[in-house]
Amino acid sequence: MGKINREDMLELTRRMTLKRNCFDRIAGAYLDEEGFVDGTFNKHFLRLSSKDQQANLALAKTIPFSDTNVQLKEYAFGEADQKPGSIWQLLMALKECELKNDAVLDIFYEEFGKRYRTDGSYAIYFFHGSYDVPLKASDKENLWESEEVYRFLICAVCPVSGDYEPGEPECGFLFPAFKDRSSDVNRIDVYAADGQSWQAGELREILFS
């Protein structure tokens, strides 16, 4: 398990506002307590109302803005974790298609629902974002040139109530990891609301199976 640089996470969250939004797509599924999918959605983020954009930005931001190395921890995918049919391969496919492939998303929801157990209904929220990482001068001031485009997924798993109203995320992840201001597809940052919840343990088992 590696260490996450807090400044890297803060750099990302500064692009998670209505004026500086880094997301272009949101997708997800609602699942019952037995893991069966009740419904799915897949939308262009900027076509949401301002109110819905703000609510969903708050969900997404919870993951990178959390307590670094306590609630949000870095894990590495080994060679065995990246075999054909692995969750890592699914995540790579979702990143490459920018969440536009519902068939790949459905596979993820099905696999997740088979293994994740909680006390009630819940939702899986996926966000696809991109960030032009600016070069930094020797004095750490940003330059205008872009060093690379970091394309990433944020996943938030939230309990739901009523008419699919999400609560605070109980676990989730950022993939690929944003490490040393660059993309690292061999690592993932996993979030747990209380740092050591059993839901987060289940999530890690799903990701590394």
PyMOL commands that set and color helices and strands:
alter all, ss='L'
color gray80, all
select helices_A, chain A and resi 6-13+45-47+50-62+79-82+87-97+102-115+198-207
alter helices_A, ss='H'
color red, helices_A
select strands_A, chain A and resi 23-31+37-44+72-76+122-136+142-161+165-166+171-175+177-179+182-184+187-192
alter strands_A, ss='S'
color yellow, strands_A
deselect
rebuild
show_as cartoon
